[in-house]
Protein backbone atom coordinates (compact mmCIF):
# COMPACT_ATOMS: atom_id res chain seq x y z
CA UNK A 1 0.00 0.00 0.00
CA UNK A 2 1.07 3.60 -0.60
CA UNK A 3 -0.71 4.82 2.53
CA UNK A 4 1.40 7.13 4.65
CA UNK A 5 1.73 5.90 8.21
CA UNK A 6 4.13 5.96 11.14
CA UNK A 7 6.19 2.78 11.55
CA UNK A 8 4.53 1.99 14.88
CA UNK A 9 1.28 3.28 16.43
CA UNK A 10 1.47 5.60 19.45
CA UNK A 11 0.48 4.56 22.94
CA UNK A 12 -2.81 5.80 24.35
CA UNK A 13 -2.46 9.26 25.86
CA UNK A 14 -4.67 10.89 28.45
CA UNK A 15 -7.68 8.69 27.74
CA UNK A 16 -7.41 9.16 23.98
CA UNK A 17 -7.48 5.94 22.01
CA UNK A 18 -4.81 4.93 19.53
CA UNK A 19 -7.39 5.31 16.79
CA UNK A 20 -8.25 8.89 17.78
CA UNK A 21 -4.56 9.82 18.04
CA UNK A 22 -3.94 8.41 14.57
CA UNK A 23 -6.81 10.35 13.03
CA UNK A 24 -6.71 14.11 12.72
CA UNK A 25 -7.76 15.62 9.41
CA UNK A 26 -5.87 12.92 7.54
CA UNK A 27 -2.54 13.64 9.23
CA UNK A 28 -0.27 10.82 10.31
CA UNK A 29 0.80 10.89 13.95
CA UNK A 30 4.58 10.56 14.19
CA UNK A 31 6.27 8.21 16.61
CA UNK A 32 9.77 7.27 17.54
CA UNK A 33 10.13 3.85 15.98
CA UNK A 34 10.71 0.51 17.53
CA UNK A 35 14.35 -0.29 16.96
CA UNK A 36 15.33 3.21 18.04
CA UNK A 37 17.48 3.41 21.14
CA UNK A 38 19.48 5.99 23.03
CA UNK A 39 23.03 4.75 23.35
CA UNK A 40 24.81 7.63 25.02
CA UNK A 41 24.98 11.23 26.15
CA UNK A 42 27.58 13.77 25.14
CA UNK A 43 28.30 17.29 24.17
CA UNK A 44 27.86 20.91 25.12
CA UNK A 45 26.02 22.59 27.94
CA UNK A 46 22.70 21.01 26.99
CA UNK A 47 24.05 17.63 25.89
CA UNK A 48 22.75 15.46 23.09
CA UNK A 49 21.68 11.87 22.76
CA UNK A 50 23.32 9.51 20.30
CA UNK A 51 20.33 7.69 18.86
CA UNK A 52 20.59 4.40 16.99
CA UNK A 53 17.93 3.66 14.37
CA UNK A 54 17.73 0.49 12.27
CA UNK A 55 16.04 0.99 8.90
CA UNK A 56 14.88 -2.16 7.11
CA UNK A 57 14.43 -1.65 3.38
CA UNK A 58 12.96 -4.40 1.16
CA UNK A 59 15.28 -5.37 -1.66
CA UNK A 60 18.28 -3.47 -0.31
CA UNK A 61 21.41 -4.75 -2.11
CA UNK A 62 23.66 -6.92 0.04
CA UNK A 63 26.51 -4.42 -0.36
CA UNK A 64 24.48 -1.86 1.60
CA UNK A 65 23.32 -4.15 4.39
CA UNK A 66 24.88 -2.50 7.44
CA UNK A 67 25.57 0.85 5.71
CA UNK A 68 25.60 3.51 8.43
CA UNK A 69 24.58 7.16 8.13
CA UNK A 70 25.15 9.78 10.80
CA UNK A 71 22.67 12.68 10.78
CA UNK A 72 22.79 16.08 12.41
CA UNK A 73 20.23 18.79 11.74
CA UNK A 74 18.89 22.07 13.11
CA UNK A 75 22.09 22.80 15.00
CA UNK A 76 21.43 26.57 14.99
CA UNK A 77 24.95 27.72 15.85
CA UNK A 78 24.37 31.09 17.46
CA UNK A 79 23.24 32.47 20.80
CA UNK A 80 22.72 29.15 22.62
CA UNK A 81 24.78 26.69 20.55
CA UNK A 82 28.47 27.24 19.86
CA UNK A 83 30.94 25.72 17.41
CA UNK A 84 32.45 23.53 20.14
CA UNK A 85 29.09 21.81 20.54
CA UNK A 86 28.90 21.30 16.77
CA UNK A 87 32.40 19.83 16.72
CA UNK A 88 31.38 17.38 19.45
CA UNK A 89 28.43 16.18 17.37
CA UNK A 90 30.74 15.53 14.41
CA UNK A 91 33.17 13.75 16.74
CA UNK A 92 30.34 11.53 17.95
CA UNK A 93 29.61 10.48 14.35
CA UNK A 94 33.32 9.91 13.76
CA UNK A 95 33.52 7.69 16.84
CA UNK A 96 30.46 5.75 15.66
CA UNK A 97 32.39 5.04 12.44
CA UNK A 98 29.46 5.85 10.17
CA UNK A 99 30.03 5.49 6.43
CA UNK A 100 28.41 8.82 5.53
CA UNK A 101 27.58 11.93 7.54
CA UNK A 102 24.73 14.27 6.60
CA UNK A 103 23.60 17.69 7.80
CA UNK A 104 19.97 18.39 6.92
CA UNK A 105 19.73 22.16 7.28
CA UNK A 106 19.45 25.06 9.74
CA UNK A 107 23.14 24.86 10.49
CA UNK A 108 23.75 28.41 11.69
CA UNK A 109 22.05 31.61 12.88
CA UNK A 110 25.09 33.76 13.76
CA UNK A 111 27.25 34.28 10.68
CA UNK A 112 30.06 35.69 12.85
CA UNK A 113 30.64 32.04 13.77
CA UNK A 114 30.58 30.79 10.17
CA UNK A 115 34.33 30.10 9.88
CA UNK A 116 34.36 28.03 13.06
CA UNK A 117 31.20 26.27 11.96
CA UNK A 118 32.73 25.14 8.68
CA UNK A 119 35.91 24.07 10.49
CA UNK A 120 33.79 21.90 12.78
CA UNK A 121 32.05 20.25 9.82
CA UNK A 122 35.42 19.68 8.15
CA UNK A 123 36.46 17.53 11.13
CA UNK A 124 34.29 14.81 9.54
CA UNK A 125 36.22 11.57 9.08
CA UNK A 126 33.52 9.43 7.46
CA UNK A 127 34.55 7.25 4.53
CA UNK A 128 32.18 9.04 2.16
CA UNK A 129 32.45 12.47 3.79
CA UNK A 130 29.55 14.73 4.69
CA UNK A 131 26.65 15.89 2.51
CA UNK A 132 24.56 18.90 3.51
CA UNK A 133 21.39 20.71 2.46
CA UNK A 134 20.04 24.16 3.25
CA UNK A 135 17.31 25.03 5.74
CA UNK A 136 15.14 28.10 6.05
CA UNK A 137 17.54 29.72 8.53
CA UNK A 138 20.38 29.75 6.00
CA UNK A 139 18.07 31.66 3.67
CA UNK A 140 17.07 34.09 6.43
CA UNK A 141 20.50 34.74 7.93
CA UNK A 142 22.60 35.24 4.81
CA UNK A 143 22.35 32.75 1.96
CA UNK A 144 25.19 34.14 -0.15
CA UNK A 145 27.65 33.96 2.74
CA UNK A 146 26.64 30.40 3.59
CA UNK A 147 26.87 29.27 -0.04
CA UNK A 148 30.29 30.89 -0.28
CA UNK A 149 31.53 29.13 2.84
CA UNK A 150 30.44 25.72 1.54
CA UNK A 151 32.04 26.43 -1.85
CA UNK A 152 35.33 27.47 -0.26
CA UNK A 153 35.32 24.35 1.90
CA UNK A 154 34.93 22.15 -1.15
CA UNK A 155 37.64 24.08 -3.01
CA UNK A 156 39.99 23.37 -0.10
CA UNK A 157 39.39 19.68 -0.66
CA UNK A 158 37.37 19.30 2.52
CA UNK A 159 34.98 16.40 3.16
CA UNK A 160 31.82 18.55 3.06
CA UNK A 161 29.63 18.94 -0.04
CA UNK A 162 26.45 21.04 -0.25
CA UNK A 163 23.59 19.75 -2.39
CA UNK A 164 21.10 22.32 -3.70
CA UNK A 165 18.51 20.61 -5.90
CA UNK A 166 21.29 18.29 -7.02
CA UNK A 167 22.72 14.86 -6.29
CA UNK A 168 25.98 13.11 -5.54
CA UNK A 169 26.93 9.50 -6.24
CA UNK A 170 29.06 7.33 -4.00
CA UNK A 171 30.05 3.72 -4.52
CA UNK A 172 29.96 1.37 -1.56
CA UNK A 173 30.97 -2.25 -1.95
CA UNK A 174 30.46 -1.97 -5.70
CA UNK A 175 26.92 -0.58 -5.34
CA UNK A 176 26.12 2.92 -6.60
CA UNK A 177 24.21 5.10 -4.15
CA UNK A 178 22.81 8.44 -5.30
CA UNK A 179 22.09 10.96 -2.56
CA UNK A 180 19.68 13.68 -3.64
CA UNK A 181 19.62 16.97 -1.73
CA UNK A 182 16.91 19.61 -2.12
CA UNK A 183 16.68 23.29 -1.26
CA UNK A 184 14.26 24.64 1.32
CA UNK A 185 10.99 25.78 -0.33
CA UNK A 186 10.88 29.41 0.83
CA UNK A 187 7.23 30.40 0.38
CA UNK A 188 6.07 32.66 3.19
CA UNK A 189 2.82 31.19 4.45
CA UNK A 190 1.56 30.06 1.05
CA UNK A 191 1.00 26.29 0.91
CA UNK A 192 0.45 26.55 -2.83
CA UNK A 193 3.83 28.23 -3.39
CA UNK A 194 5.54 25.72 -1.10
CA UNK A 195 4.05 22.79 -3.01
CA UNK A 196 5.08 24.24 -6.37
CA UNK A 197 8.64 24.94 -5.22
CA UNK A 198 8.95 21.41 -3.87
CA UNK A 199 7.74 20.04 -7.21
CA UNK A 200 10.31 22.13 -9.07
CA UNK A 201 13.08 21.01 -6.71
CA UNK A 202 12.09 17.38 -7.19
CA UNK A 203 12.17 17.61 -10.97
CA UNK A 204 15.63 19.15 -10.93
CA UNK A 205 17.22 17.12 -8.15
CA UNK A 206 16.06 13.67 -9.30
CA UNK A 207 16.73 14.13 -13.02
CA UNK A 208 19.95 12.08 -13.09
CA UNK A 209 18.78 9.02 -11.14
CA UNK A 210 19.33 5.61 -12.75
CA UNK A 211 17.70 2.21 -12.27
CA UNK A 212 20.89 0.55 -10.98
CA UNK A 213 21.26 3.04 -8.13
CA UNK A 214 19.89 3.06 -4.61
CA UNK A 215 18.49 6.56 -4.09
CA UNK A 216 18.48 8.38 -0.75
CA UNK A 217 17.14 11.90 -0.19
CA UNK A 218 18.11 14.76 2.12
CA UNK A 219 15.55 17.50 2.74
CA UNK A 220 15.25 20.03 5.53
CA UNK A 221 11.44 20.09 5.30
CA UNK A 222 9.92 16.64 5.91
CA UNK A 223 6.96 17.28 3.60
CA UNK A 224 9.31 16.65 0.68
CA UNK A 225 8.98 12.94 1.53
CA UNK A 226 5.92 12.75 -0.71
CA UNK A 227 7.93 13.87 -3.76
CA UNK A 228 10.96 11.77 -2.85
CA UNK A 229 8.92 8.58 -2.47
CA UNK A 230 7.20 9.14 -5.81
CA UNK A 231 10.61 9.43 -7.46
CA UNK A 232 12.07 6.31 -5.91
CA UNK A 233 14.04 7.49 -2.87
CA UNK A 234 14.21 4.52 -0.52
CA UNK A 235 14.96 6.66 2.53
CA UNK A 236 14.47 10.38 3.13
CA UNK A 237 16.16 12.15 6.04
CA UNK A 238 14.73 15.44 7.29
CA UNK A 239 14.57 17.82 10.24
CA UNK A 240 12.98 21.28 10.59
CA UNK A 241 10.31 20.43 13.19
CA UNK A 242 12.63 19.94 16.22
CA UNK A 243 10.06 17.26 17.10
CA UNK A 244 8.06 20.12 18.59
CA UNK A 245 10.72 20.17 21.38
CA UNK A 246 8.09 18.86 23.83
CA UNK A 247 6.70 15.32 24.04
CA UNK A 248 4.77 13.29 26.61
CA UNK A 249 5.04 9.48 26.74
CA UNK A 250 6.79 9.51 23.37
CA UNK A 251 4.09 11.53 21.61
CA UNK A 252 4.99 15.09 20.51
CA UNK A 253 2.75 17.64 22.22
CA UNK A 254 2.29 19.51 18.94
CA UNK A 255 2.02 16.45 16.66
CA UNK A 256 -0.78 18.16 14.71
CA UNK A 257 1.49 21.04 13.58
CA UNK A 258 3.25 19.05 10.84
CA UNK A 259 2.24 16.11 8.70
CA UNK A 260 5.55 14.52 9.68
CA UNK A 261 6.68 15.71 13.10
CA UNK A 262 9.11 13.20 14.57
CA UNK A 263 10.46 9.73 13.96
CA UNK A 264 9.86 7.23 11.18
CA UNK A 265 7.16 6.96 8.52
CA UNK A 266 6.52 4.52 5.70
CA UNK A 267 4.92 4.92 2.32
CA UNK A 268 5.00 1.56 0.58
CA UNK A 269 8.67 0.54 0.39
CA UNK A 270 9.84 4.12 1.02
CA UNK A 271 10.70 5.48 4.45
CA UNK A 272 11.21 8.85 6.13
CA UNK A 273 13.10 9.69 9.29
CA UNK A 274 12.46 13.09 10.90
CA UNK A 275 15.09 13.97 13.48
CA UNK A 276 14.15 15.82 16.65
CA UNK A 277 17.05 18.17 15.91
CA UNK A 278 20.60 18.43 17.18
CA UNK A 279 20.43 21.95 18.62
CA UNK A 280 17.80 24.63 19.11
CA UNK A 281 17.15 28.35 18.85
CA UNK A 282 14.87 28.28 21.91
CA UNK A 283 16.63 26.61 24.87
CA UNK A 284 13.79 24.47 26.15
CA UNK A 285 13.13 20.79 25.49
CA UNK A 286 11.01 18.25 27.32
CA UNK A 287 10.87 14.64 26.19
CA UNK A 288 12.58 15.44 22.87
CA UNK A 289 16.31 15.63 23.61
CA UNK A 290 18.76 16.99 21.04
CA UNK A 291 19.99 14.07 18.97
CA UNK A 292 22.78 12.87 16.75
CA UNK A 293 21.28 9.99 14.81
CA UNK A 294 23.07 6.88 13.56
CA UNK A 295 20.92 5.07 11.01
CA UNK A 296 21.87 1.54 9.95
CA UNK A 297 20.40 0.22 6.71
CA UNK A 298 19.29 -3.42 6.72
CA UNK A 299 17.81 -5.63 4.02
CA UNK A 300 14.23 -6.50 4.99
Buried (B, 14 or more C-beta within 10 A) or exposed (E): EEEBBBBBEBEBBEEEEEEEBBEEEEBBBBBBBEBBEEEBEBBBEBEBBBBBBBBBBEEBBEBBBEBBBBBBBBBBBBEBBBBEBBBBBBBBBBEBEBBBBBBBBBBBBBBEBBEBBBBBBBBBBBEBBBBBBBBBBBBEBBBEEBBEBBEEBEEEEBBBBBBBBBBBEBEBEEBBBBBBBBBBBEBEEEEEEBBEBBEBBBEBBBEEBEEEBBBBBBBBBBBBBBBBBEBBBBBBBBBBBBBBBBBEEBBBBBBEEBBBBBBBBBBEBBBBBBBBBBBBBEEEBEBBBBBBBBBBBBEE
